[in-house]
Amino acid sequence: MKALVTGGAGFIGSHLVDRLLREGYDVRILDNLEPRVHPRGKPSWVPGEAEFVRGDVRDLEVMRRALDGIQVVFHEAAYQDYMPDFSKFFHVNSVSTAAILELILERTRSGAGIGAGVEKVVVASSQAVYGEGQYCCRNLDCPRHGQPTAAPGRSEEQLRRGVWDLICAACGRPMTNLPLREAYHNPRNAYAISKLAQELAAVHLGQLHGIPTVALRYSIVQGPRQSLYNQYSGVCRIFCMRLLNDQPPIIYEDGLQKRDYTHIKDVVEANMTVLKEVRADYRVFNVGSGREITVRDYAVKLAEKMGKAITPMIPGSYRVGDNRHSVSDVSRLRELGWQPAFGLDRIFDDYLSWLDTQGNPATYLQQAEAAMRAQGVIRQVENSQG
Ligand SMILES: NC(=O)c1ccc[n+]([C@@H]2O[C@H](COP(=O)([O-])OP(=O)(O)OC[C@H]3O[C@@H](n4cnc5c(N)ncnc54)[C@H](O)[C@@H]3O)[C@@H](O)[C@H]2O)c1
């Protein structure tokens, strides 16, 4: 069996490549080595046993060649950022997915034959498609008590005042978040909208034309090989860098945002589960840790793990477009036999051991933060300092 992994030089793609090789697949990687992710070129973890094609998923001819002789596709390449170059999100994330299906269909129709065709396409979507998710007012006196509400994005004016919670339109009290379930979506930024378009293209066009496809909505994925350089990057990397330099992690909003952080091994396992499981076809699945934690608790636990007596700093900054709470319900994927096996402790252990081998890239981190401030992506509440 031959597998194509787009974005196979990146964080998640490269772990998938390793797993596929271990399972006996021939693997082809298609990756353009995006300079914002790989400023030092091809990473050393790209294995010699895999065929490496440097190319862009936006190039139809490159994609056509990359799909030649392939039975399974994992589409991990993506443009992920907070930058305002909106059309790039759609070209890289959504149009490329439509192109994969178009090219598979072209192959099947040109006589390559179904048997020789692609048997499964798994696309990497994101928890971002939920946007602010669904909330519910728990105030017993409220006429909307207990009713799920699709949360509108928080206004800039609200964030400027440092009001972080979603407020009930009926009674004006803070609302409680509900677990994110697959039937729902409410994307609020270019990345998230492009990921939803990617899912819809994969699952619906796949079903229409009998090409088994699955979309996986990853929560925040963590582990070794997360890019040390790009601006949209893991909180683990950013907090680690600060702590390694004996500086407090800087937390946006009030630190009480709830998240779920997933170990890379659980994500790879989820991909292998839906690859082999016919019941997964034409469906969307959350892939998360099944546990929630606040960003502040996360930072405290990380500092403890690193043996640093440093308290996180909460200066009142916020990031435009961030969601208040994001915690996925993973019961749909559990029904297929998958379950998250690794918690935060293991995430920290594995990431820190890897970071030890990487030198100190604090300079790059500072440059990334400065660029985001310059672009207006990170802003400050009106009455705070710093
Ligand atoms: N890491 C997370 O927490 C997370 C969460 C939700 C969803 N995802 C999704 O998972 C997938 C993998 O993410 P990751 O964290 O491994 O990202 P990454 O940036 O580490 O890897 C992406 C890879 O894609 C390549 N790439 C980017 N643009 C390309 C293009 N136009 N043509 C070819 N290759 C291109 C990059 O060079 C990189 O090697 C993405 O689709 C992402 O949207 C990731």
The ligand as an SDF file (V2000), in Angstrom:
LIG
                    3D

 44 48  0  0  0  0  0  0  0  0999 V2000
   -1.1150   21.4260   15.5070 N   0  0  0  0  0  0  0  0  0  0  0  0
   -2.3450   21.6090   15.9410 C   0  0  0  0  0  0  0  0  0  0  0  0
   -2.5720   21.8620   17.1430 O   0  0  0  0  0  0  0  0  0  0  0  0
   -3.5090   21.5000   14.9990 C   0  0  0  0  0  0  0  0  0  0  0  0
   -4.8000   21.6980   15.5120 C   0  0  0  0  0  0  0  0  0  0  0  0
   -5.8840   21.6060   14.6390 C   0  0  0  0  0  0  0  0  0  0  0  0
   -5.6870   21.2750   13.3060 C   0  0  0  0  0  0  0  0  0  0  0  0
   -4.4180   21.1040   12.8490 N   0  0  0  0  0  0  0  0  0  0  0  0
   -4.2570   20.7590   11.4230 C   0  0  0  0  0  0  0  0  0  0  0  0
   -3.3660   19.6680   11.3320 O   0  0  0  0  0  0  0  0  0  0  0  0
   -2.5930   19.7570   10.1330 C   0  0  0  0  0  0  0  0  0  0  0  0
   -1.1230   19.6430   10.4430 C   0  0  0  0  0  0  0  0  0  0  0  0
   -0.7470   20.7000   11.3210 O   0  0  0  0  0  0  0  0  0  0  0  0
    0.7030   20.7970   11.9600 P   0  0  0  0  0  0  0  0  0  0  0  0
    0.5420   21.2870   13.3350 O   0  0  0  0  0  0  0  0  0  0  0  0
    1.4490   19.5470   11.6940 O   0  0  0  0  0  0  0  0  0  0  0  0
    1.3150   21.9780   11.0950 O   0  0  0  0  0  0  0  0  0  0  0  0
    2.8230   22.2250   10.5860 P   0  0  0  0  0  0  0  0  0  0  0  0
    2.8980   23.6370   10.1870 O   0  0  0  0  0  0  0  0  0  0  0  0
    3.8050   21.6860   11.5540 O   0  0  0  0  0  0  0  0  0  0  0  0
    2.8790   21.3070    9.2860 O   0  0  0  0  0  0  0  0  0  0  0  0
    2.2520   21.6490    8.0860 C   0  0  0  0  0  0  0  0  0  0  0  0
    3.1640   21.2480    6.9600 C   0  0  0  0  0  0  0  0  0  0  0  0
    2.5150   21.6180    5.7440 O   0  0  0  0  0  0  0  0  0  0  0  0
    3.4780   22.2110    4.8870 C   0  0  0  0  0  0  0  0  0  0  0  0
    2.7830   23.1460    4.0120 N   0  0  0  0  0  0  0  0  0  0  0  0
    2.2310   24.3370    4.3310 C   0  0  0  0  0  0  0  0  0  0  0  0
    1.6990   24.9130    3.2490 N   0  0  0  0  0  0  0  0  0  0  0  0
    1.9030   24.0550    2.2180 C   0  0  0  0  0  0  0  0  0  0  0  0
    1.6000   24.0760    0.8340 C   0  0  0  0  0  0  0  0  0  0  0  0
    0.9710   25.1250    0.2850 N   0  0  0  0  0  0  0  0  0  0  0  0
    1.9600   23.0210    0.0670 N   0  0  0  0  0  0  0  0  0  0  0  0
    2.6130   21.9610    0.6100 C   0  0  0  0  0  0  0  0  0  0  0  0
    2.9440   21.8940    1.9090 N   0  0  0  0  0  0  0  0  0  0  0  0
    2.5900   22.9130    2.7060 C   0  0  0  0  0  0  0  0  0  0  0  0
    4.4580   22.9160    5.8010 C   0  0  0  0  0  0  0  0  0  0  0  0
    5.7140   23.1140    5.1990 O   0  0  0  0  0  0  0  0  0  0  0  0
    4.5200   21.9630    6.9860 C   0  0  0  0  0  0  0  0  0  0  0  0
    5.5620   21.0240    6.8480 O   0  0  0  0  0  0  0  0  0  0  0  0
   -2.9930   21.0710    9.4930 C   0  0  0  0  0  0  0  0  0  0  0  0
   -3.9460   20.7990    8.5030 O   0  0  0  0  0  0  0  0  0  0  0  0
   -3.6300   21.8600   10.6040 C   0  0  0  0  0  0  0  0  0  0  0  0
   -4.5720   22.7840   10.1320 O   0  0  0  0  0  0  0  0  0  0  0  0
   -3.3380   21.2150   13.6540 C   0  0  0  0  0  0  0  0  0  0  0  0
  1  2  1  0
  2  3  2  0
  2  4  1  0
  4  5  1  0
  4 44  2  0
  5  6  2  0
  6  7  1  0
  7  8  2  0
  8  9  1  0
  8 44  1  0
  9 10  1  0
  9 42  1  0
 10 11  1  0
 11 12  1  0
 11 40  1  0
 12 13  1  0
 13 14  1  0
 14 15  2  0
 14 16  1  0
 14 17  1  0
 17 18  1  0
 18 19  2  0
 18 20  1  0
 18 21  1  0
 21 22  1  0
 22 23  1  0
 23 24  1  0
 23 38  1  0
 24 25  1  0
 25 26  1  0
 25 36  1  0
 26 27  1  0
 26 35  1  0
 27 28  2  0
 28 29  1  0
 29 30  1  0
 29 35  2  0
 30 31  1  0
 30 32  2  0
 32 33  1  0
 33 34  2  0
 34 35  1  0
 36 37  1  0
 36 38  1  0
 38 39  1  0
 40 41  1  0
 40 42  1  0
 42 43  1  0
M  CHG  2   8   1  16  -1
M  END
$$$$
